């Protein structure tokens, strides 16, 4: 059958693209379908940079996926023969009892990850761009890095197509039905495909037609990010060579994150709140202007923490999170469809895991055991109703 595929991936954001890349080495005929184009600003995979770290304050349960993802990001960089990884190191700052400090140290020790615990004074010596009080503590992870996000996703897409996958853009899947050979996939343009297995990675749209039952566990949000320009004579302190990727937990529990500019497409230092300034959105995700109150709030924070930056952002835009009740991932089997699997709800920290999750989904779809167990991310952990 001409329209019969071993695996069809629906949704080619970073998770779906990773699954496409990994599936093509495990199956003969692989198809990816994306409602938009190869690059667009409607989902969570847009932008130039992401942070990769393994001293993960969120918990050691993520370590197996992080270790596998690290191997695959490095493999992708070798395959594409272009720089995707910028080895800046990672600095995680907070008061001694903060979640970030305690969690980062705990995971680093459990995972035997190279790290150092620094005083505020030691941070200022190594990275003078940070205005830290001496009572602050930091964990420095030399192996943390910035990822070239857009280039990495397109690199996976190119590798998948180069090695035999097919990608269909600008066509939306409107229905999935069980078929004697697997699953029948119907698109808006009228195409019908048959898949032995399907992988669904459509972010918040996953509840629209495919898995309504997980709707209780997904909440789309818009979250602003900002870019700041170094003041005159401070440019070198914020250069790629001297400014690490970072997390900074404030006294009130707010978590700030940031990365140096790794691309001409990003005009300055990228900084945003991870767990503040979030607006509940809808899966339509019309990108609204960032509220002035949010810009004013982060400007005050920048004045306190980074005196070498102009506190007025030179650019601001909303990014998108799909958040689960415990801010972890939802990955599992679709019970109502033959041999079908899904991943969603990256909760704002999933990009770094993409090649490992994509590889695990590709293994499941081709009847192989994943390299890393996904049991910790099953939606079964919530029972039948959302705890929110």
Long-range contacts (C-beta under 8 A, 24 or more apart in sequence): 1-194, 3-191, 3-192, 3-193, 3-194, 4-29, 4-181, 4-193, 4-194, 4-195, 4-196, 5-29, 5-30, 5-31, 5-193, 5-194, 5-195, 5-196, 6-30, 6-195, 6-196, 6-197, 6-366, 7-31, 7-195, 7-196, 7-197, 7-198, 7-199, 7-362, 7-365, 7-366, 8-32, 8-33, 8-183, 8-185, 8-193, 8-195, 8-197, 8-198, 8-199, 9-33, 9-198, 9-199, 9-200, 9-201, 10-173, 10-185, 10-198, 10-199, 10-200, 10-201, 10-202, 10-210, 11-35, 11-200, 11-201, 11-202, 11-203, 11-205, 11-206, 12-38, 12-157, 12-167, 12-169, 12-201, 13-43, 13-44, 13-45, 13-153, 13-201, 13-202, 13-203, 14-44, 14-45, 14-149, 14-152, 14-153, 14-156, 14-350, 14-351, 14-354, 15-45, 15-201, 15-343, 15-346, 15-350, 15-354, 15-357, 15-358, 15-361, 16-199, 16-201, 16-202, 16-358, 17-45, 17-153, 17-156, 17-157, 17-160, 17-354, 17-358, 18-156, 18-354, 18-355, 18-357, 18-358, 18-359, 19-199, 19-201, 19-343, 19-357, 19-358, 19-359, 19-361, 19-362, 19-365, 20-156, 20-157, 20-160, 20-165, 20-167, 20-358, 21-76, 21-156, 21-157, 21-159, 21-160, 21-165, 21-355, 21-358, 22-355, 22-358, 22-359, 22-361, 22-362, 22-363, 23-160, 23-165, 23-199, 23-358, 23-361, 23-362, 23-365, 23-366, 24-160, 24-163, 24-164, 24-165, 25-163, 26-362, 26-363, 26-366, 26-368, 27-362, 27-365, 27-366, 28-164, 29-166, 30-160, 30-164, 30-165, 30-166, 31-165, 31-166, 31-167, 31-168, 31-193, 31-195, 32-160, 32-165, 32-166, 32-167, 32-168, 33-167, 33-168, 33-171, 33-172, 33-173, 33-185, 33-187, 34-167, 34-168, 34-169, 34-170, 34-171, 35-170, 35-171, 35-172, 35-173, 36-169, 36-170, 37-169, 37-170, 38-154, 38-157, 38-167, 38-169, 39-150, 39-154, 41-287, 42-285, 43-203, 43-285, 43-320, 44-203, 44-319, 44-320, 44-321, 44-322, 44-346, 44-350, 44-351, 45-149, 45-153, 45-351, 46-149, 46-150, 46-319, 47-149, 47-150, 47-225, 47-319, 48-148, 48-149, 48-150, 48-262, 48-263, 48-265, 48-266, 48-270, 49-146, 49-147, 49-148, 49-149, 49-259, 49-261, 49-262, 49-263, 49-266, 49-270, 50-146, 50-147, 50-149, 50-259, 50-351, 50-352, 51-90, 51-144, 51-145, 51-146, 51-147, 51-245, 51-247, 51-257, 51-259, 51-352, 52-85, 52-144, 52-145, 52-146, 52-147, 52-245, 52-352, 53-90, 53-92, 53-141, 53-144, 53-245, 53-247, 53-352, 54-107, 54-108, 54-111, 54-113, 54-141, 54-143, 54-144, 55-90, 55-92, 55-104, 55-105, 55-107, 55-108, 55-111, 55-113, 55-115, 55-139, 55-141, 55-144, 56-103, 56-104, 56-107, 57-92, 57-99, 57-100, 57-101, 57-102, 57-103, 57-104, 57-107, 57-247, 58-103, 58-327, 58-328, 58-349, 59-103, 59-107, 60-106, 60-107, 60-110, 60-111, 61-376, 62-107, 62-353, 63-107, 63-110, 63-111, 64-372, 64-373, 65-353, 65-356, 65-357, 65-372, 66-352, 66-353, 66-356, 67-111, 68-355, 68-356, 68-359, 68-371, 68-372, 69-352, 69-353, 69-354, 69-355, 69-356, 69-357, 72-355, 72-356, 72-359, 73-147, 73-152, 73-355, 76-152, 76-155, 76-156, 76-159, 76-355, 77-155, 79-155, 79-159, 80-151, 80-155, 80-158, 80-159, 82-151, 82-155, 83-148, 84-147, 84-148, 84-151, 84-152, 84-155, 85-145, 85-146, 85-147, 85-148, 86-145, 86-146, 86-147, 86-148, 86-240, 86-260, 86-262, 87-143, 87-145, 88-144, 88-145, 88-146, 88-240, 88-243, 88-244, 88-245, 88-259, 88-260, 89-140, 89-141, 89-142, 89-143, 89-144, 89-145, 89-244, 89-245, 90-140, 90-141, 90-143, 90-144, 90-145, 90-244, 90-245, 90-246, 90-247, 91-123, 91-127, 91-130, 91-138, 91-139, 91-140, 91-141, 91-244, 91-245, 91-246, 91-247, 92-138, 92-139, 92-140, 92-141, 92-246, 92-247, 92-248, 93-123, 93-130, 93-132, 93-136, 93-137, 93-138, 93-246, 93-247, 93-248, 93-249, 94-136, 94-137, 94-138, 94-248, 94-249, 95-135, 95-136, 95-137, 95-249, 95-251, 96-135, 96-137, 98-137, 98-249, 99-249, 99-253, 100-139, 100-247, 100-248, 100-249, 100-255, 101-137, 101-138, 101-139, 101-249, 104-139, 104-141, 105-139, 108-139, 108-141, 113-141, 113-143, 114-141, 114-142, 114-143, 115-139, 115-140, 115-141, 115-142, 116-140, 116-142, 127-237, 127-242, 127-243, 127-244, 128-237, 129-234, 129-237, 129-238, 129-242, 129-243, 129-306, 129-308, 130-246, 130-305, 130-306, 131-304, 131-305, 131-306, 131-307, 140-244, 144-244, 144-245, 145-245, 146-245, 146-259, 146-260, 146-262, 147-351, 147-352, 148-262, 148-263, 149-351, 150-263, 150-265, 151-263, 153-354, 156-355, 156-358, 173-209, 174-209, 175-209, 176-209, 176-210, 176-337, 176-340, 178-337, 178-338, 179-338, 182-338, 182-339, 183-337, 183-338, 183-339, 183-340, 196-339, 197-338, 197-339, 197-340, 197-341, 197-364, 197-365, 197-366, 198-334, 198-337, 198-339, 198-340, 198-341, 198-365, 199-340, 199-341, 199-342, 199-343, 199-361, 199-362, 199-365, 200-334, 200-340, 200-341, 200-342, 200-343, 201-342, 201-343, 201-344, 201-361, 202-344, 203-283, 203-320, 203-322, 203-344, 204-283, 204-285, 204-322, 204-344, 205-283, 206-342, 206-344, 207-283, 208-283, 210-334, 210-342, 211-334, 211-342, 214-330, 214-342, 214-344, 214-379, 216-382, 216-385, 216-386, 216-388, 217-324, 217-325, 217-330, 217-345, 217-379, 217-382, 217-386, 218-322, 218-323, 218-324, 218-330, 218-344, 218-345, 219-280, 219-322, 219-323, 219-324, 219-388, 220-280, 220-281, 220-282, 220-283, 220-285, 220-320, 220-321, 220-322, 220-323, 221-278, 221-279, 221-280, 221-281, 221-320, 221-321, 221-322, 221-323, 222-278, 222-279, 222-281, 222-285, 222-287, 222-288, 222-318, 222-319, 222-320, 222-321, 223-272, 223-273, 223-274, 223-277, 223-278, 223-279, 223-318, 223-319, 223-320, 223-321, 223-348, 224-272, 224-273, 224-277, 224-290, 224-291, 224-294, 224-295, 224-298, 224-316, 224-317, 224-318, 224-319, 225-270, 225-271, 225-272, 225-316, 225-317, 225-318, 225-319, 226-270, 226-271, 226-272, 226-290, 226-295, 226-298, 226-313, 226-315, 226-316, 227-266, 227-267, 227-268, 227-269, 227-270, 227-271, 227-313, 227-314, 227-315, 227-316, 228-268, 228-269, 228-271, 228-302, 228-306, 228-309, 228-310, 228-311, 228-312, 228-313, 228-314, 229-267, 229-268, 229-269, 229-309, 229-310, 229-314, 230-268, 230-269, 230-308, 230-309, 230-310, 231-308, 231-309, 231-310, 234-308, 234-309, 237-308, 238-269, 238-308, 238-309, 243-269, 247-274, 248-305, 250-301, 256-301, 256-305, 267-314, 267-315, 268-314, 268-315, 269-306, 269-309, 271-298, 271-302, 272-298, 272-319, 273-298, 274-348, 274-349, 278-321, 278-323, 281-320, 285-320, 287-317, 287-318, 288-318, 290-316, 290-317, 290-318, 321-346, 321-347, 321-348, 322-346, 322-347, 323-347, 323-348, 325-382, 325-386, 325-387, 325-388, 326-381, 326-387, 328-376, 328-377, 329-353, 329-357, 329-377, 330-377, 330-378, 330-379, 331-357, 331-360, 331-361, 331-374, 331-377, 331-378, 332-374, 332-377, 332-378, 332-379, 332-380, 333-364, 339-365, 341-365
